[in-house]
Amino acid sequence: MPRPSQTDKKRKNLLPIVARAFAELGYRRATTAELAKRCKVRENILYRLWPNKKAMFVASIDYVYEQAANTWREMLSEKNDNADSAMRLLKHEAAHYGESGLQRIIFAGLSEADEPEIREALRKMYSRFHRFIRGQVAAHRKTIETSVRPDETVSAWGIIGLGNLSNIGRELGLLSDRGRKKMFGDAGRLLLDGQSE
């Protein structure tokens, strides 16, 4: 297997800092000067790693998915005999969804969706989330018996929608931590298997 280049390594090291800056400042307010300052490098170093600010933002959108997927993979690799994968993920997300603040990158991206590269990055990210969640829903449904359920595709989009609604509730102070957890957990359970606890 070939070794990663120094450029790839540097990009990987700086991307969390760049993403955090976009999450805090949004796309428009995050200047390349500010990004460089936070990364503790000169602007020209950033331009060696990414061709422009838009490319940095697109990479940050991909980073949002990778962070979630890494958390999920780590969690699912742990032994747990009490619940199937979908229920474990749902309980985890009900308790922790949005804590990282990275969802603000998505909100900023939606305001820039007229830009084809940003729109395509968002479409790719949501499609990846949907594919993963749909797989978890399908696996879960093999373990239960119920006749009340939306199809797996609709359920997966519904769970994604719950995540977005949970983030809006968090950002605007419309839902308490307890309220978000209950909404995400109860509605998520309904989408998974047609019943709430």
C-alpha positions in Angstrom: 0.0 0.0 0.0 1.5 3.4 -1.0 2.3 5.8 1.8 0.2 9.0 2.0 1.9 12.1 0.6 2.9 14.9 2.9 0.3 17.0 1.2 -2.5 14.5 2.1 -1.1 14.2 5.6 -1.1 18.0 6.1 -4.6 18.3 4.6 -5.9 15.6 7.0 -4.3 17.4 10.0 -5.6 20.8 9.1 -9.1 19.8 8.0 -10.6 19.5 11.5 -9.4 23.1 12.2 -10.8 24.4 8.9 -14.1 22.6 9.5 -14.4 23.9 13.1 -13.8 27.5 11.7 -16.5 27.1 9.1 -18.9 25.6 11.8 -18.3 28.7 14.0 -18.1 31.4 11.3 -20.1 30.1 8.4 -18.9 30.1 4.8 -19.1 33.8 4.1 -17.5 35.1 7.3 -14.6 32.5 7.3 -11.9 34.3 5.3 -8.8 32.4 4.2 -6.8 34.7 6.4 -8.8 33.6 9.4 -8.6 29.9 8.4 -4.8 30.2 8.0 -4.5 32.0 11.4 -6.5 29.2 13.1 -4.4 26.6 11.4 -1.2 28.5 12.4 0.0 28.5 8.8 0.3 31.2 6.1 -2.5 31.5 3.5 -0.3 30.2 0.7 0.0 26.9 2.6 -3.7 26.5 2.6 -3.8 27.2 -1.2 -1.2 24.5 -1.7 -3.6 22.0 0.0 -6.9 23.2 -1.5 -7.3 25.3 -4.7 -9.7 27.8 -3.0 -12.0 28.5 -0.1 -14.9 26.7 -1.7 -12.8 23.5 -2.0 -11.9 23.9 1.8 -15.6 24.2 2.5 -16.5 21.2 0.3 -13.9 19.2 2.2 -15.5 20.3 5.5 -18.9 19.0 4.3 -17.3 15.6 3.6 -15.6 15.8 7.0 -19.0 16.1 8.7 -20.0 12.7 7.3 -16.6 11.1 8.1 -16.8 12.2 11.7 -20.3 10.7 12.2 -19.4 7.5 10.3 -16.2 7.1 12.4 -18.2 7.5 15.6 -20.8 5.0 14.4 -18.2 2.4 13.3 -16.4 2.7 16.7 -19.6 2.4 18.6 -20.8 -0.6 16.6 -17.5 -2.4 17.0 -18.1 -2.5 20.7 -19.8 -5.6 22.0 -23.3 -5.1 23.2 -25.8 -7.9 23.6 -28.7 -5.7 24.7 -29.8 -4.0 21.5 -29.3 -4.3 17.7 -27.2 -1.8 15.8 -30.0 0.4 14.7 -31.4 0.8 18.2 -27.9 1.4 19.7 -27.3 4.1 17.1 -30.7 5.7 17.6 -30.1 5.9 21.4 -26.6 7.3 20.9 -27.8 10.0 18.5 -30.8 10.8 20.7 -28.4 11.6 23.5 -25.5 13.2 21.5 -26.7 14.4 18.1 -25.3 17.9 17.4 -22.9 18.1 20.3 -19.9 18.6 18.0 -21.5 21.7 16.4 -20.4 20.5 12.9 -24.1 20.7 11.8 -23.6 24.4 11.4 -21.4 23.6 8.3 -24.5 22.0 6.8 -26.6 25.0 7.6 -24.0 27.3 6.1 -23.8 25.0 3.0 -27.6 25.1 2.5 -27.4 28.9 2.2 -24.7 28.4 -0.5 -26.6 25.6 -2.4 -26.7 27.7 -5.6 -23.0 26.9 -5.9 -22.8 23.6 -7.9 -19.8 22.2 -6.0 -21.4 22.9 -2.6 -24.8 21.6 -3.7 -23.1 18.4 -5.0 -21.1 18.0 -1.8 -24.3 18.3 0.3 -26.2 15.8 -2.0 -23.3 13.3 -1.7 -23.2 13.7 2.1 -26.9 13.3 2.6 -26.9 10.3 0.2 -24.2 8.7 2.2 -26.1 9.2 5.4 -29.2 7.8 3.8 -27.5 4.7 2.5 -26.0 4.0 5.9 -29.2 4.6 7.8 -31.3 2.7 5.3 -29.0 -0.3 5.8 -29.4 -0.1 9.6 -33.2 0.1 9.2 -33.3 -2.9 6.9 -31.1 -5.0 9.3 -33.2 -3.9 12.3 -36.5 -4.9 10.6 -35.2 -8.4 10.1 -35.2 -8.8 13.9 -38.7 -7.6 14.6 -42.3 -8.5 13.8 -44.6 -5.6 13.0 -47.0 -4.7 10.2 -46.9 -0.9 10.8 -43.9 0.7 9.2 -43.0 3.1 6.4 -40.7 1.6 3.9 -36.9 1.6 4.6 -36.2 4.5 2.2 -38.8 6.8 3.7 -37.8 5.8 7.3 -34.2 6.6 6.6 -35.1 10.0 5.2 -37.4 10.5 8.2 -34.5 9.8 10.6 -32.3 12.3 8.7 -35.1 14.8 9.0 -35.2 14.1 12.8 -31.6 14.9 13.0 -32.0 18.2 11.2 -35.0 19.1 13.3 -33.0 18.2 16.5 -30.2 20.5 15.3 -32.6 23.4 14.6 -34.1 22.9 18.1 -30.6 22.9 19.6 -29.5 26.0 17.7 -32.6 28.1 18.4 -33.2 26.9 21.9 -36.6 25.5 21.0 -35.9 22.1 22.6 -34.2 21.2 25.8 -31.6 18.4 25.9 -34.3 16.2 27.4 -36.9 17.3 24.8 -34.5 16.6 21.9 -33.6 13.2 23.3 -37.3 12.2 23.7 -38.3 13.5 20.3 -35.4 11.8 18.5 -35.8 8.6 20.5 -39.6 8.3 20.2 -40.0 9.4 16.6 -36.9 7.4 15.6 -38.3 4.3 17.2 -41.6 4.9 15.3 -39.7 5.2 12.0 -37.6 2.1 12.8 -40.4 -0.3 13.7 -43.7 1.4 14.0 -43.9 1.6 17.7 -42.6 3.9 20.5 -41.4 2.8 23.9 
